[in-house]
Amino acid sequence: MVTLLLALLSVQVPDLPVVRGELSFDARATLGAFTGRTTALGGRITGAPTLAGVRGTIEAPTATLVTGNGRRDRDMWKVLEVERFPTMRFVLDSIVASPQQGDSIPAELRGRLTIHGVTRDATFVGAIRHRAPRWSFRGRTLVDVRDYAVGGLSKLFGAFRMQPEIAVNVEITGDP
């Protein structure tokens, strides 16, 4: 087990100049749960001799988030102030990996998440997969949007309200 963990932590990760994927969020509101998503995700991962040394940036244009409901989308873009804060960004500071399980490596991507111009520490919990030459990660983190100065969560004097806690999901793939 110790040998496997040491082998895992010494995995060489190449630079991944092309990163793409999907960012989504799961939210709850008075009228039910909904999901928003965008596939306009991009970024760059800088490789390292070990997973722990990998760094990078993933970002998405805020105005590309859609929920499938035009009115809700317009309300969301308004409270996110997409003209003023056009980009959401995650800066990867470190990866903490666990022993490989099957074809995936349980991992935490730790870094800083910026939404609505506010940056907070965040950890995405999920798994890394490597199918040469591609590397991918799927994970999630829980966010309270009030921590990111997002207001406007209720309408009609509170009759319609969105819960401030959302799950942010990310699926990214990088090619060397």
C-alpha positions as CSV (number, residue, x, y, z in Angstrom):
1,M,0.0,0.0,0.0
2,V,2.8,2.4,0.9
3,T,4.6,1.6,-2.4
4,L,1.4,2.2,-4.4
5,L,0.9,5.6,-2.7
6,L,4.5,6.6,-3.3
7,A,4.2,5.6,-6.9
8,L,1.0,7.6,-7.3
9,L,2.5,10.7,-5.8
10,S,5.4,10.5,-8.1
11,V,3.3,10.4,-11.3
12,Q,4.7,12.8,-13.9
13,V,1.9,15.1,-15.1
14,P,2.7,16.9,-18.4
15,D,1.6,20.5,-19.2
16,L,-2.0,20.4,-20.3
17,P,-2.4,23.6,-22.5
18,V,-5.9,22.7,-23.7
19,V,-8.4,22.3,-20.9
20,R,-12.1,22.0,-21.6
21,G,-15.1,20.6,-19.9
22,E,-18.4,21.6,-18.1
23,L,-19.1,23.6,-15.1
24,S,-22.5,23.2,-13.5
25,F,-24.3,24.1,-10.3
26,D,-27.3,22.5,-8.5
27,A,-29.6,24.9,-6.6
28,R,-32.9,24.8,-4.8
29,A,-35.6,27.4,-5.0
30,T,-39.2,27.9,-3.8
31,L,-40.5,26.4,-7.1
32,G,-38.1,23.4,-7.1
33,A,-34.5,22.4,-7.8
34,F,-32.7,23.4,-10.9
35,T,-29.3,23.1,-12.6
36,G,-27.3,25.7,-14.4
37,R,-24.4,24.8,-16.7
38,T,-21.9,26.0,-19.2
39,T,-19.5,24.2,-21.5
40,A,-17.6,27.4,-22.3
41,L,-14.8,26.2,-19.9
42,G,-11.2,26.8,-20.6
43,G,-7.8,27.0,-18.9
44,R,-4.4,25.6,-18.6
45,I,-2.7,23.2,-16.3
46,T,1.0,23.4,-15.6
47,G,2.5,19.9,-15.2
48,A,4.9,18.7,-12.5
49,P,7.0,15.7,-11.5
50,T,4.2,14.8,-9.0
51,L,0.5,15.4,-8.7
52,A,1.1,17.6,-5.6
53,G,3.0,20.1,-7.8
54,V,0.4,20.5,-10.5
55,R,-0.9,24.1,-10.8
56,G,-3.4,25.8,-13.1
57,T,-6.4,28.0,-13.9
58,I,-9.8,27.0,-15.1
59,E,-12.3,29.7,-16.0
60,A,-15.7,30.3,-17.7
61,P,-17.6,33.3,-18.9
62,T,-20.4,34.0,-16.4
63,A,-22.9,35.0,-19.1
64,T,-22.7,31.5,-20.6
65,L,-24.4,29.9,-17.6
66,V,-27.9,28.7,-18.6
67,T,-30.6,26.8,-16.7
68,G,-33.0,26.2,-19.5
69,N,-35.5,28.8,-18.3
70,G,-35.0,32.2,-20.0
71,R,-36.6,34.3,-17.2
72,R,-34.5,32.5,-14.6
73,D,-31.4,32.9,-16.7
74,R,-31.9,36.7,-17.0
75,D,-32.5,37.0,-13.3
76,M,-29.3,34.9,-12.6
77,W,-27.2,37.1,-15.0
78,K,-28.6,40.2,-13.3
79,V,-27.6,39.1,-9.8
80,L,-24.2,37.8,-11.0
81,E,-23.7,41.2,-12.7
82,V,-22.2,39.4,-15.7
83,E,-21.2,42.7,-17.4
84,R,-19.2,43.8,-14.3
85,F,-17.9,40.3,-13.4
86,P,-17.6,38.5,-16.7
87,T,-15.5,35.5,-15.6
88,M,-15.7,32.8,-12.9
89,R,-12.2,31.3,-12.1
90,F,-10.6,28.5,-10.1
91,V,-6.9,28.8,-9.5
92,L,-5.4,25.4,-8.6
93,D,-2.9,25.6,-5.8
94,S,-2.4,22.0,-5.0
95,I,-3.7,18.4,-5.5
96,V,-4.1,16.0,-2.5
97,A,-4.4,12.5,-3.9
98,S,-5.3,9.2,-2.2
99,P,-4.4,5.7,-3.4
100,Q,-5.7,4.7,-6.8
101,Q,-9.1,2.9,-6.9
102,G,-9.5,1.0,-10.1
103,D,-8.9,3.4,-13.0
104,S,-9.3,6.6,-10.9
105,I,-7.4,8.5,-8.2
106,P,-9.5,10.0,-5.5
107,A,-8.3,13.6,-5.2
108,E,-9.0,17.0,-3.7
109,L,-8.2,20.0,-5.9
110,R,-7.4,22.9,-3.6
111,G,-7.3,26.5,-4.6
112,R,-9.1,29.8,-4.9
113,L,-12.6,30.2,-6.5
114,T,-13.6,33.6,-7.8
115,I,-17.3,34.3,-8.3
116,H,-18.9,37.8,-8.6
117,G,-15.5,39.4,-8.1
118,V,-14.9,37.7,-4.7
119,T,-12.2,35.1,-4.2
120,R,-12.4,32.4,-1.5
121,D,-10.5,29.2,-0.7
122,A,-12.3,26.2,-2.2
123,T,-11.7,22.5,-2.4
124,F,-13.2,20.3,-5.2
125,V,-13.5,16.7,-4.1
126,G,-13.6,14.1,-6.8
127,A,-11.4,11.8,-8.9
128,I,-8.7,12.1,-11.5
129,R,-8.5,9.7,-14.4
130,H,-5.6,9.2,-16.8
131,R,-6.1,7.6,-20.2
132,A,-3.0,8.5,-22.1
133,P,-2.6,11.2,-23.3
134,R,-5.7,12.7,-21.6
135,W,-6.1,13.6,-17.9
136,S,-9.5,14.4,-16.5
137,F,-11.1,15.4,-13.2
138,R,-14.7,15.2,-12.0
139,G,-15.6,16.8,-8.7
140,R,-17.7,19.1,-6.7
141,T,-17.6,21.7,-3.9
142,L,-20.4,23.3,-1.8
143,V,-20.7,27.1,-2.0
144,D,-22.8,29.6,-0.1
145,V,-23.3,32.4,-2.7
146,R,-23.6,35.0,0.1
147,D,-19.9,34.4,0.7
148,Y,-19.4,35.8,-2.8
149,A,-21.5,38.9,-2.3
150,V,-24.3,37.5,-4.5
151,G,-27.6,39.0,-3.5
152,G,-31.0,39.2,-5.0
153,L,-31.9,35.7,-4.0
154,S,-35.6,36.5,-3.4
155,K,-38.4,38.1,-5.4
156,L,-41.9,39.4,-4.7
157,F,-41.0,40.2,-1.0
158,G,-39.6,36.8,-0.4
159,A,-42.4,34.7,-1.9
160,F,-39.9,33.2,-4.3
161,R,-36.5,32.4,-2.8
162,M,-33.4,30.6,-3.9
163,Q,-31.4,28.8,-1.2
164,P,-28.0,30.3,-0.9
165,E,-26.2,27.0,-0.7
166,I,-25.3,25.4,-4.1
167,A,-23.2,22.5,-5.3
168,V,-20.7,23.5,-7.9
169,N,-19.7,20.6,-10.2
170,V,-16.8,20.5,-12.6
171,E,-15.7,18.1,-15.3
172,I,-12.5,19.0,-17.0
173,T,-10.3,17.2,-19.5
174,G,-6.7,18.2,-20.4
175,D,-4.7,17.2,-23.4
176,P,-0.9,17.6,-23.6
